[in-house]
């Protein structure tokens, strides 16, 4: 075979490689460099597009190879067999999580920044990925929960519009329940809970179990408010000379002069802590929620500007194009500051 004939036979392969290499480079620049987009789901979608483009390149190169038709068919069959094997071995994990992630995109059981509980895990959602969901716990840990686990188990979601904060405690029969209810409601109001109410949940052998509850509108301060409620319940009851009973504690009062098991009240009440626990514990979840809200707001503004651009006259279109470009840059680089903070 002559050199000219060899070059002529391999020329289509070389041309195919050059063309598709340029296409892959251009797609990579557009998807990951030029138009960045925050969110793990967007990254995966772009990676999937790059993978499909790479597979198309491989198939195109095989088709243009100077080989016989039977050999070409065998090579394509081998590629298909390898891909089928990979899909078969990974279907139980990857595709189950992928389908679960796609299902939750439609059902929207929770959003970024929401408090959720799945089995023993509790925390705020920091990221909703295609394969898993990242949750920041009360210990500031990040837990990746597979999407398949989320759709096969019940999810408790704390509504952003408000949640009920409550505490249960046992008190003796020697105090009328109306006095207890007044003090417990007073403690809930001091914390800032809306519409507090008291339930008597159990009449035990030695004590009565009360439950004070109230509506917390700012759910971001759930941990701090719950702790403050415990503290104010203790203060209100102890200041009124009421002891809190344990369900297994038997108190025998022989007379009014019997010493009660009550912690002494301090003369000076301690000031409220200036440090908010949620600011430290759920820092990433808070940033993720703020970024998603900012992105949603910017996308809405961008859509409105594009509509104005379509209806505007030629003189106004130039100014609108500048605003549109600026908003697109803000959206594309929205997550960049967050990533830098994580690296630090």
Beta strands, then each sheet from edge to edge (+ up, - down):
strand 1: 115-118
strand 2: 121-128
strand 3: 132-137
strand 4: 142-146
strand 5: 155-158
strand 6: 163-171
strand 7: 194-203
strand 8: 208-216
strand 9: 244-245
sheet 1: 4+ 3- 2+ 1- 5+
sheet 2: 7+ 8- 6+ 9-
end
